């Protein structure tokens, strides 16, 4: 478990949370970038990616 992967996961989570409720295509794109970054960090740590949206148990 590297510090870099934990930072990626945290930064991706924050970015996703910031943009997830936006209605514009730009907000949706940035929320997806956040999900991708979060999952990249999780994969580097050997964890399974989170396919669901924040605030749900999926």
C-alpha positions as CSV (number, residue, x, y, z in Angstrom):
1,X,0.0,0.0,0.0
2,X,1.8,3.1,-1.2
3,X,1.2,6.6,-0.3
4,X,0.8,7.5,-3.9
5,X,-2.1,5.1,-4.4
6,X,-3.9,6.4,-1.3
7,X,-3.5,10.0,-2.5
8,X,-4.9,9.0,-5.9
9,X,-7.9,7.3,-4.3
10,X,-8.6,10.3,-2.0
11,X,-8.2,12.9,-4.8
12,X,-10.5,10.9,-7.1
13,X,-13.1,10.6,-4.4
14,X,-13.0,14.4,-3.8
15,X,-13.2,15.2,-7.5
16,X,-16.1,12.8,-8.0
17,X,-18.0,14.3,-5.0
18,X,-17.5,17.9,-6.3
19,X,-18.9,17.2,-9.7
20,X,-21.3,14.3,-9.3
21,X,-24.4,16.5,-8.9
22,X,-23.7,18.8,-11.9
23,X,-26.0,18.7,-14.8
24,X,-23.6,19.9,-17.5
25,X,-21.7,17.4,-19.7
26,X,-18.5,19.0,-18.3
27,X,-19.5,18.1,-14.7
28,X,-20.4,14.6,-15.7
29,X,-17.0,14.2,-17.5
30,X,-15.1,15.5,-14.4
31,X,-17.0,13.2,-12.1
32,X,-16.1,10.2,-14.3
33,X,-12.4,11.3,-14.2
34,X,-12.7,11.3,-10.4
35,X,-14.1,7.8,-10.4
36,X,-11.4,6.6,-12.7
37,X,-8.7,8.2,-10.6
38,X,-10.2,6.7,-7.4
39,X,-10.3,3.2,-9.0
40,X,-6.8,3.5,-10.3
41,X,-5.5,4.1,-6.8
42,X,-7.6,1.2,-5.4
43,X,-6.2,-1.1,-8.1
44,X,-2.6,-0.1,-7.3
45,X,-3.3,-1.0,-3.6
46,X,-4.6,-4.4,-4.7
47,X,-8.2,-3.6,-3.9
48,X,-11.2,-4.1,-6.2
49,X,-12.5,-1.0,-8.0
50,X,-15.7,0.5,-6.8
51,X,-18.2,0.5,-9.7
52,X,-21.0,2.3,-7.9
53,X,-21.6,5.9,-7.2
54,X,-20.7,7.6,-3.9
55,X,-23.3,7.5,-1.2
56,X,-24.6,4.1,-2.1
57,X,-23.4,0.6,-1.0
58,X,-22.8,-0.5,-4.6
